[in-house]
Amino acid sequence: MAYVISDSCISCGTCASGCPAGAISQGDSQYEIDKDTCLSCGACESACPVGAISAE
């Protein structure tokens, strides 16, 4: 189960810096999670200050 980032992302980068798999990168308008690389560990979800990340 990969995680996804919603439109409420504020592009702060906190999730990307905390991702142990390096699965998160800046997209066109917000950060995005590479589903193939995501370990489903949940580190990004707990790191997001605005709650924009959830399990898919």
PQR file with spaces between the fields and no chain letter, atoms N, CA, C, O and H, PARSE charges and radii, in Angstrom:
ATOM       1  N    MET     1       0.836   -1.173    0.000 -0.4000 1.5000
ATOM       2  CA   MET     1       0.000    0.000    0.000 -0.0000 2.0000
ATOM       3  C    MET     1       0.887    1.245    0.000  0.5500 1.7000
ATOM       4  O    MET     1       1.548    1.546    0.994 -0.5500 1.4000
ATOM       5  N    ALA     2       0.895    1.941   -1.089 -0.4000 1.5000
ATOM       6  CA   ALA     2       1.678    3.160   -1.196 -0.0000 2.0000
ATOM       7  C    ALA     2       0.908    4.333   -0.598  0.5500 1.7000
ATOM       8  O    ALA     2      -0.294    4.239   -0.348 -0.5500 1.4000
ATOM       9  H    ALA     2       0.359    1.696   -1.897  0.4000 1.0000
ATOM      10  N    TYR     3       1.598    5.410   -0.378 -0.4000 1.5000
ATOM      11  CA   TYR     3       0.986    6.631    0.149 -0.0000 2.0000
ATOM      12  C    TYR     3       0.816    7.625   -0.983  0.5500 1.7000
ATOM      13  O    TYR     3       1.519    7.560   -1.992 -0.5500 1.4000
ATOM      14  H    TYR     3       2.574    5.486   -0.580  0.4000 1.0000
ATOM      15  N    VAL     4      -0.124    8.547   -0.810 -0.4000 1.5000
ATOM      16  CA   VAL     4      -0.384    9.579   -1.809 -0.0000 2.0000
ATOM      17  C    VAL     4      -0.424   10.949   -1.132  0.5500 1.7000
ATOM      18  O    VAL     4      -0.729   11.063    0.056 -0.5500 1.4000
ATOM      19  H    VAL     4      -0.695    8.599    0.009  0.4000 1.0000
ATOM      20  N    ILE     5      -0.113   11.970   -1.903 -0.4000 1.5000
ATOM      21  CA   ILE     5      -0.116   13.342   -1.407 -0.0000 2.0000
ATOM      22  C    ILE     5      -1.290   14.074   -2.050  0.5500 1.7000
ATOM      23  O    ILE     5      -1.439   14.071   -3.272 -0.5500 1.4000
ATOM      24  H    ILE     5       0.134   11.877   -2.868  0.4000 1.0000
ATOM      25  N    SER     6      -2.116   14.697   -1.223 -0.4000 1.5000
ATOM      26  CA   SER     6      -3.304   15.396   -1.716 -0.0000 2.0000
ATOM      27  C    SER     6      -2.967   16.814   -2.176  0.5500 1.7000
ATOM      28  O    SER     6      -1.833   17.277   -2.052 -0.5500 1.4000
ATOM      29  H    SER     6      -1.994   14.700   -0.230  0.4000 1.0000
ATOM      30  N    ASP     7      -3.977   17.480   -2.704 -0.4000 1.5000
ATOM      31  CA   ASP     7      -3.831   18.849   -3.191 -0.0000 2.0000
ATOM      32  C    ASP     7      -3.577   19.856   -2.073  0.5500 1.7000
ATOM      33  O    ASP     7      -3.247   21.010   -2.347 -0.5500 1.4000
ATOM      34  H    ASP     7      -4.898   17.104   -2.805  0.4000 1.0000
ATOM      35  N    SER     8      -3.726   19.435   -0.822 -0.4000 1.5000
ATOM      36  CA   SER     8      -3.466   20.359    0.284 -0.0000 2.0000
ATOM      37  C    SER     8      -1.975   20.476    0.610  0.5500 1.7000
ATOM      38  O    SER     8      -1.600   21.177    1.549 -0.5500 1.4000
ATOM      39  H    SER     8      -3.994   18.498   -0.600  0.4000 1.0000
ATOM      40  N    CYS     9      -1.126   19.794   -0.160 -0.4000 1.5000
ATOM      41  CA   CYS     9       0.337   19.872   -0.009 -0.0000 2.0000
ATOM      42  C    CYS     9       0.798   21.323   -0.161  0.5500 1.7000
ATOM      43  O    CYS     9       0.393   22.012   -1.097 -0.5500 1.4000
ATOM      44  H    CYS     9      -1.431   19.225   -0.923  0.4000 1.0000
ATOM      45  N    ILE    10       1.640   21.781    0.756 -0.4000 1.5000
ATOM      46  CA   ILE    10       2.164   23.155    0.697 -0.0000 2.0000
ATOM      47  C    ILE    10       3.605   23.197    0.178  0.5500 1.7000
ATOM      48  O    ILE    10       4.256   24.241    0.226 -0.5500 1.4000
ATOM      49  H    ILE    10       1.970   21.222    1.517  0.4000 1.0000
ATOM      50  N    SER    11       4.095   22.062   -0.316 -0.4000 1.5000
ATOM      51  CA   SER    11       5.433   21.950   -0.912 -0.0000 2.0000
ATOM      52  C    SER    11       6.559   22.398    0.023  0.5500 1.7000
ATOM      53  O    SER    11       7.492   23.083   -0.396 -0.5500 1.4000
ATOM      54  H    SER    11       3.567   21.215   -0.355  0.4000 1.0000
ATOM      55  N    CYS    12       6.459   22.006    1.285 -0.4000 1.5000
ATOM      56  CA   CYS    12       7.490   22.387    2.251 -0.0000 2.0000
ATOM      57  C    CYS    12       8.716   21.474    2.186  0.5500 1.7000
ATOM      58  O    CYS    12       9.808   21.872    2.590 -0.5500 1.4000
ATOM      59  H    CYS    12       5.701   21.449    1.625  0.4000 1.0000
ATOM      60  N    GLY    13       8.536   20.241    1.675 -0.4000 1.5000
ATOM      61  CA   GLY    13       9.654   19.312    1.537 -0.0000 2.0000
ATOM      62  C    GLY    13       9.952   18.461    2.748  0.5500 1.7000
ATOM      63  O    GLY    13      10.875   17.647    2.716 -0.5500 1.4000
ATOM      64  H    GLY    13       7.648   19.917    1.347  0.4000 1.0000
ATOM      65  N    THR    14       9.195   18.628    3.814 -0.4000 1.5000
ATOM      66  CA   THR    14       9.438   17.848    5.027 -0.0000 2.0000
ATOM      67  C    THR    14       9.295   16.358    4.760  0.5500 1.7000
ATOM      68  O    THR    14      10.081   15.561    5.274 -0.5500 1.4000
ATOM      69  H    THR    14       8.445   19.289    3.840  0.4000 1.0000
ATOM      70  N    CYS    15       8.324   15.976    3.981 -0.4000 1.5000
ATOM      71  CA   CYS    15       8.100   14.566    3.680 -0.0000 2.0000
ATOM      72  C    CYS    15       9.274   13.968    2.899  0.5500 1.7000
ATOM      73  O    CYS    15       9.710   12.851    3.177 -0.5500 1.4000
ATOM      74  H    CYS    15       7.685   16.623    3.563  0.4000 1.0000
ATOM      75  N    ALA    16       9.772   14.716    1.930 -0.4000 1.5000
ATOM      76  CA   ALA    16      10.870   14.220    1.095 -0.0000 2.0000
ATOM      77  C    ALA    16      12.139   14.006    1.904  0.5500 1.7000
ATOM      78  O    ALA    16      12.846   13.017    1.708 -0.5500 1.4000
ATOM      79  H    ALA    16       9.418   15.624    1.704  0.4000 1.0000
ATOM      80  N    SER    17      12.427   14.922    2.805 -0.4000 1.5000
ATOM      81  CA   SER    17      13.649   14.779    3.598 -0.0000 2.0000
ATOM      82  C    SER    17      13.555   13.639    4.600  0.5500 1.7000
ATOM      83  O    SER    17      14.580   13.126    5.049 -0.5500 1.4000
ATOM      84  H    SER    17      11.852   15.725    2.965  0.4000 1.0000
ATOM      85  N    GLY    18      12.327   13.232    4.960 -0.4000 1.5000
ATOM      86  CA   GLY    18      12.159   12.154    5.914 -0.0000 2.0000
ATOM      87  C    GLY    18      11.911   10.789    5.297  0.5500 1.7000
ATOM      88  O    GLY    18      11.773    9.804    6.022 -0.5500 1.4000
ATOM      89  H    GLY    18      11.495   13.649    4.595  0.4000 1.0000
ATOM      90  N    CYS    19      11.853   10.711    3.981 -0.4000 1.5000
ATOM      91  CA   CYS    19      11.561    9.437    3.308 -0.0000 2.0000
ATOM      92  C    CYS    19      12.819    8.575    3.221  0.5500 1.7000
ATOM      93  O    CYS    19      13.779    8.964    2.556 -0.5500 1.4000
ATOM      94  H    CYS    19      11.965   11.512    3.393  0.4000 1.0000
ATOM      95  N    PRO    20      12.835    7.409    3.881 -0.5600 1.5000
ATOM      96  CA   PRO    20      14.029    6.551    3.858  0.2800 2.0000
ATOM      97  C    PRO    20      14.298    5.915    2.499  0.5500 1.7000
ATOM      98  O    PRO    20      15.418    5.477    2.231 -0.5500 1.4000
ATOM      99  N    ALA    21      13.281    5.859    1.640 -0.4000 1.5000
ATOM     100  CA   ALA    21      13.440    5.232    0.324 -0.0000 2.0000
ATOM     101  C    ALA    21      13.732    6.243   -0.777  0.5500 1.7000
ATOM     102  O    ALA    21      14.040    5.856   -1.904 -0.5500 1.4000
ATOM     103  H    ALA    21      12.372    6.214    1.857  0.4000 1.0000
ATOM     104  N    GLY    22      13.640    7.536   -0.466 -0.4000 1.5000
ATOM     105  CA   GLY    22      13.846    8.555   -1.492 -0.0000 2.0000
ATOM     106  C    GLY    22      12.749    8.535   -2.541  0.5500 1.7000
ATOM     107  O    GLY    22      12.995    8.846   -3.706 -0.5500 1.4000
ATOM     108  H    GLY    22      13.391    7.851    0.449  0.4000 1.0000
ATOM     109  N    ALA    23      11.536    8.169   -2.132 -0.4000 1.5000
ATOM     110  CA   ALA    23      10.425    8.006   -3.066 -0.0000 2.0000
ATOM     111  C    ALA    23       9.645    9.290   -3.326  0.5500 1.7000
ATOM     112  O    ALA    23       8.720    9.297   -4.138 -0.5500 1.4000
ATOM     113  H    ALA    23      11.337    7.916   -1.185  0.4000 1.0000
ATOM     114  N    ILE    24      10.010   10.379   -2.646 -0.4000 1.5000
ATOM     115  CA   ILE    24       9.249   11.617   -2.771 -0.0000 2.0000
ATOM     116  C    ILE    24      10.092   12.690   -3.447  0.5500 1.7000
ATOM     117  O    ILE    24      11.243   12.920   -3.078 -0.5500 1.4000
ATOM     118  H    ILE    24      10.762   10.373   -1.987  0.4000 1.0000
ATOM     119  N    SER    25       9.498   13.340   -4.440 -0.4000 1.5000
ATOM     120  CA   SER    25      10.204   14.404   -5.155 -0.0000 2.0000
ATOM     121  C    SER    25       9.229   15.514   -5.516  0.5500 1.7000
ATOM     122  O    SER    25       8.014   15.317   -5.516 -0.5500 1.4000
ATOM     123  H    SER    25       8.563   13.153   -4.739  0.4000 1.0000
ATOM     124  N    GLN    26       9.779   16.682   -5.824 -0.4000 1.5000
ATOM     125  CA   GLN    26       8.954   17.831   -6.203 -0.0000 2.0000
ATOM     126  C    GLN    26       8.383   17.596   -7.586  0.5500 1.7000
ATOM     127  O    GLN    26       9.123   17.324   -8.532 -0.5500 1.4000
ATOM     128  H    GLN    26      10.766   16.842   -5.824  0.4000 1.0000
ATOM     129  N    GLY    27       7.064   17.702   -7.707 -0.4000 1.5000
ATOM     130  CA   GLY    27       6.393   17.589   -8.995 -0.0000 2.0000
ATOM     131  C    GLY    27       6.133   18.969   -9.563  0.5500 1.7000
ATOM     132  O    GLY    27       6.735   19.949   -9.123 -0.5500 1.4000
ATOM     133  H    GLY    27       6.463   17.923   -6.939  0.4000 1.0000
ATOM     134  N    ASP    28       5.243   19.054  -10.532 -0.4000 1.5000
ATOM     135  CA   ASP    28       4.936   20.327  -11.171 -0.0000 2.0000
ATOM     136  C    ASP    28       4.323   21.337  -10.205  0.5500 1.7000
ATOM     137  O    ASP    28       4.713   22.505  -10.190 -0.5500 1.4000
ATOM     138  H    ASP    28       4.754   18.258  -10.889  0.4000 1.0000
ATOM     139  N    SER    29       3.361   20.883   -9.398 -0.4000 1.5000
ATOM     140  CA   SER    29       2.677   21.819   -8.509 -0.0000 2.0000
ATOM     141  C    SER    29       2.786   21.452   -7.031  0.5500 1.7000
ATOM     142  O    SER    29       2.468   22.270   -6.168 -0.5500 1.4000
ATOM     143  H    SER    29       3.045   19.935   -9.410  0.4000 1.0000
ATOM     144  N    GLN    30       3.232   20.236   -6.731 -0.4000 1.5000
ATOM     145  CA   GLN    30       3.384   19.782   -5.344 -0.0000 2.0000
ATOM     146  C    GLN    30       4.307   18.565   -5.328  0.5500 1.7000
ATOM     147  O    GLN    30       4.732   18.079   -6.376 -0.5500 1.4000
ATOM     148  H    GLN    30       3.490   19.572   -7.432  0.4000 1.0000
ATOM     149  N    TYR    31       4.604   18.090   -4.143 -0.4000 1.5000
ATOM     150  CA   TYR    31       5.433   16.894   -4.037 -0.0000 2.0000
ATOM     151  C    TYR    31       4.640   15.664   -4.458  0.5500 1.7000
ATOM     152  O    TYR    31       3.415   15.631   -4.337 -0.5500 1.4000
ATOM     153  H    TYR    31       4.259   18.484   -3.291  0.4000 1.0000
ATOM     154  N    GLU    32       5.355   14.646   -4.959 -0.4000 1.5000
ATOM     155  CA   GLU    32       4.735   13.416   -5.439 -0.0000 2.0000
ATOM     156  C    GLU    32       5.488   12.219   -4.891  0.5500 1.7000
ATOM     157  O    GLU    32       6.690   12.296   -4.636 -0.5500 1.4000
ATOM     158  H    GLU    32       6.350   14.672   -5.057  0.4000 1.0000
ATOM     159  N    ILE    33       4.779   11.109   -4.710 -0.4000 1.5000
ATOM     160  CA   ILE    33       5.372    9.871   -4.213 -0.0000 2.0000
ATOM     161  C    ILE    33       5.418    8.857   -5.344  0.5500 1.7000
ATOM     162  O    ILE    33       4.405    8.594   -5.992 -0.5500 1.4000
ATOM     163  H    ILE    33       3.802   11.047   -4.917  0.4000 1.0000
ATOM     164  N    ASP    34       6.600    8.287   -5.580 -0.4000 1.5000
ATOM     165  CA   ASP    34       6.770    7.236   -6.575 -0.0000 2.0000
ATOM     166  C    ASP    34       6.265    5.936   -5.952  0.5500 1.7000
ATOM     167  O    ASP    34       6.893    5.389   -5.045 -0.5500 1.4000
ATOM     168  H    ASP    34       7.422    8.501   -5.054  0.4000 1.0000
ATOM     169  N    LYS    35       5.139    5.451   -6.438 -0.4000 1.5000
ATOM     170  CA   LYS    35       4.502    4.257   -5.865 -0.0000 2.0000
ATOM     171  C    LYS    35       5.393    3.018   -5.944  0.5500 1.7000
ATOM     172  O    LYS    35       5.307    2.139   -5.086 -0.5500 1.4000
ATOM     173  H    LYS    35       4.628    5.895   -7.175  0.4000 1.0000
ATOM     174  N    ASP    36       6.243    2.940   -6.962 -0.4000 1.5000
ATOM     175  CA   ASP    36       7.110    1.776   -7.123 -0.0000 2.0000
ATOM     176  C    ASP    36       8.265    1.770   -6.128  0.5500 1.7000
ATOM     177  O    ASP    36       8.812    0.712   -5.820 -0.5500 1.4000
ATOM     178  H    ASP    36       6.313    3.654   -7.659  0.4000 1.0000
ATOM     179  N    THR    37       8.636    2.936   -5.629 -0.4000 1.5000
ATOM     180  CA   THR    37       9.749    3.065   -4.699 -0.0000 2.0000
ATOM     181  C    THR    37       9.290    3.119   -3.243  0.5500 1.7000
ATOM     182  O    THR    37      10.052    2.779   -2.338 -0.5500 1.4000
ATOM     183  H    THR    37       8.192    3.796   -5.880  0.4000 1.0000
ATOM     184  N    CYS    38       8.062    3.540   -3.019 -0.4000 1.5000
ATOM     185  CA   CYS    38       7.512    3.705   -1.673 -0.0000 2.0000
ATOM     186  C    CYS    38       7.552    2.396   -0.891  0.5500 1.7000
ATOM     187  O    CYS    38       7.141    1.350   -1.393 -0.5500 1.4000
ATOM     188  H    CYS    38       7.443    3.816   -3.755  0.4000 1.0000
ATOM     189  N    LEU    39       8.050    2.465    0.342 -0.4000 1.5000
ATOM     190  CA   LEU    39       8.131    1.299    1.223 -0.0000 2.0000
ATOM     191  C    LEU    39       6.888    1.127    2.089  0.5500 1.7000
ATOM     192  O    LEU    39       6.785    0.151    2.833 -0.5500 1.4000
ATOM     193  H    LEU    39       8.384    3.315    0.749  0.4000 1.0000
ATOM     194  N    SER    40       5.950    2.057    2.003 -0.4000 1.5000
ATOM     195  CA   SER    40       4.731    2.058    2.817 -0.0000 2.0000
ATOM     196  C    SER    40       5.038    2.074    4.307  0.5500 1.7000
ATOM     197  O    SER    40       4.341    1.442    5.101 -0.5500 1.4000
ATOM     198  H    SER    40       6.034    2.850    1.399  0.4000 1.0000
ATOM     199  N    CYS    41       6.082    2.798    4.680 -0.4000 1.5000
ATOM     200  CA   CYS    41       6.493    2.847    6.087 -0.0000 2.0000
ATOM     201  C    CYS    41       5.705    3.882    6.891  0.5500 1.7000
ATOM     202  O    CYS    41       5.615    3.776    8.114 -0.5500 1.4000
ATOM     203  H    CYS    41       6.648    3.311    4.035  0.4000 1.0000
ATOM     204  N    GLY    42       5.132    4.883    6.211 -0.4000 1.5000
ATOM     205  CA   GLY    42       4.335    5.896    6.890 -0.0000 2.0000
ATOM     206  C    GLY    42       5.117    7.062    7.458  0.5500 1.7000
ATOM     207  O    GLY    42       4.531    7.934    8.098 -0.5500 1.4000
ATOM     208  H    GLY    42       5.204    4.968    5.217  0.4000 1.0000
ATOM     209  N    ALA    43       6.424    7.104    7.245 -0.4000 1.5000
ATOM     210  CA   ALA    43       7.233    8.206    7.771 -0.0000 2.0000
ATOM     211  C    ALA    43       6.773    9.551    7.208  0.5500 1.7000
ATOM     212  O    ALA    43       6.766   10.555    7.921 -0.5500 1.4000
ATOM     213  H    ALA    43       6.900    6.395    6.725  0.4000 1.0000
ATOM     214  N    CYS    44       6.396    9.570    5.959 -0.4000 1.5000
ATOM     215  CA   CYS    44       5.957   10.810    5.325 -0.0000 2.0000
ATOM     216  C    CYS    44       4.643   11.299    5.908  0.5500 1.7000
ATOM     217  O    CYS    44       4.463   12.497    6.125 -0.5500 1.4000
ATOM     218  H    CYS    44       6.401    8.754    5.380  0.4000 1.0000
ATOM     219  N    GLU    45       3.735   10.383    6.161 -0.4000 1.5000
ATOM     220  CA   GLU    45       2.424   10.755    6.696 -0.0000 2.0000
ATOM     221  C    GLU    45       2.562   11.436    8.055  0.5500 1.7000
ATOM     222  O    GLU    45       1.904   12.443    8.316 -0.5500 1.4000
ATOM     223  H    GLU    45       3.881    9.410    5.985  0.4000 1.0000
ATOM     224  N    SER    46       3.404   10.896    8.905 -0.4000 1.5000
ATOM     225  CA   SER    46       3.571   11.490   10.233 -0.0000 2.0000
ATOM     226  C    SER    46       4.395   12.773   10.191  0.5500 1.7000
ATOM     227  O    SER    46       4.290   13.599   11.097 -0.5500 1.4000
ATOM     228  H    SER    46       3.938   10.078    8.692  0.4000 1.0000
ATOM     229  N    ALA    47       5.212   12.954    9.154 -0.4000 1.5000
ATOM     230  CA   ALA    47       6.051   14.149    9.042 -0.0000 2.0000
ATOM     231  C    ALA    47       5.315   15.352    8.457  0.5500 1.7000
ATOM     232  O    ALA    47       5.706   16.493    8.704 -0.5500 1.4000
ATOM     233  H    ALA    47       5.297   12.283    8.418  0.4000 1.0000
ATOM     234  N    CYS    48       4.264   15.114    7.692 -0.4000 1.5000
ATOM     235  CA   CYS    48       3.569   16.210    6.997 -0.0000 2.0000
ATOM     236  C    CYS    48       2.880   17.137    7.993  0.5500 1.7000
ATOM     237  O    CYS    48       2.034   16.694    8.770 -0.5500 1.4000
ATOM     238  H    CYS    48       3.947   14.187    7.491  0.4000 1.0000
ATOM     239  N    PRO    49       3.240   18.431    7.973 -0.5600 1.5000
ATOM     240  CA   PRO    49       2.658   19.370    8.943  0.2800 2.0000
ATOM     241  C    PRO    49       1.200   19.751    8.644  0.5500 1.7000
ATOM     242  O    PRO    49       0.523   20.298    9.514 -0.5500 1.4000
ATOM     243  N    VAL    50       0.707   19.471    7.434 -0.4000 1.5000
ATOM     244  CA   VAL    50      -0.667   19.843    7.100 -0.0000 2.0000
ATOM     245  C    VAL    50      -1.563   18.626    6.852  0.5500 1.7000
ATOM     246  O    VAL    50      -2.713   18.783    6.440 -0.5500 1.4000
ATOM     247  H    VAL    50       1.256   19.027    6.727  0.4000 1.0000
ATOM     248  N    GLY    51      -1.057   17.433    7.095 -0.4000 1.5000
ATOM     249  CA   GLY    51      -1.854   16.228    6.935 -0.0000 2.0000
ATOM     250  C    GLY    51      -2.252   15.924    5.503  0.5500 1.7000
ATOM     251  O    GLY    51      -3.336   15.395    5.256 -0.5500 1.4000
ATOM     252  H    GLY    51      -0.124   17.305    7.429  0.4000 1.0000
ATOM     253  N    ALA    52      -1.378   16.256    4.554 -0.4000 1.5000
ATOM     254  CA   ALA    52      -1.690   16.073    3.143 -0.0000 2.0000
ATOM     255  C    ALA    52      -1.365   14.680    2.607  0.5500 1.7000
ATOM     256  O    ALA    52      -1.614   14.397    1.435 -0.5500 1.4000
ATOM     257  H    ALA    52      -0.497   16.685    4.754  0.4000 1.0000
ATOM     258  N    ILE    53      -0.811   13.808    3.450 -0.4000 1.5000
ATOM     259  CA   ILE    53      -0.403   12.482    2.996 -0.0000 2.0000
ATOM     260  C    ILE    53      -1.239   11.423    3.696  0.5500 1.7000
ATOM     261  O    ILE    53      -1.462   11.474    4.906 -0.5500 1.4000
ATOM     262  H    ILE    53      -0.608   14.038    4.402  0.4000 1.0000
ATOM     263  N    SER    54      -1.700   10.452    2.894 -0.4000 1.5000
ATOM     264  CA   SER    54      -2.489    9.356    3.457 -0.0000 2.0000
ATOM     265  C    SER    54      -2.215    8.071    2.687  0.5500 1.7000
ATOM     266  O    SER    54      -1.680    8.092    1.578 -0.5500 1.4000
ATOM     267  H    SER    54      -1.519   10.410    1.912  0.4000 1.0000
ATOM     268  N    ALA    55      -2.592    6.954    3.297 -0.4000 1.5000
ATOM     269  CA   ALA    55      -2.454    5.661    2.623 -0.0000 2.0000
ATOM     270  C    ALA    55      -3.429    5.610    1.460  0.5500 1.7000
ATOM     271  O    ALA    55      -4.557    6.093    1.552 -0.5500 1.4000
ATOM     272  H    ALA    55      -3.026    6.937    4.198  0.4000 1.0000
ATOM     273  N    GLU    56      -2.981    5.025    0.380 -0.4000 1.5000
ATOM     274  CA   GLU    56      -3.807    4.938   -0.823 -0.0000 2.0000
ATOM     275  C    GLU    56      -4.930    3.933   -0.634  0.5500 1.7000
ATOM     276  O    GLU    56      -5.731    3.724   -1.545 -0.5500 1.4000
ATOM     277  H    GLU    56      -2.065    4.632    0.305  0.4000 1.0000
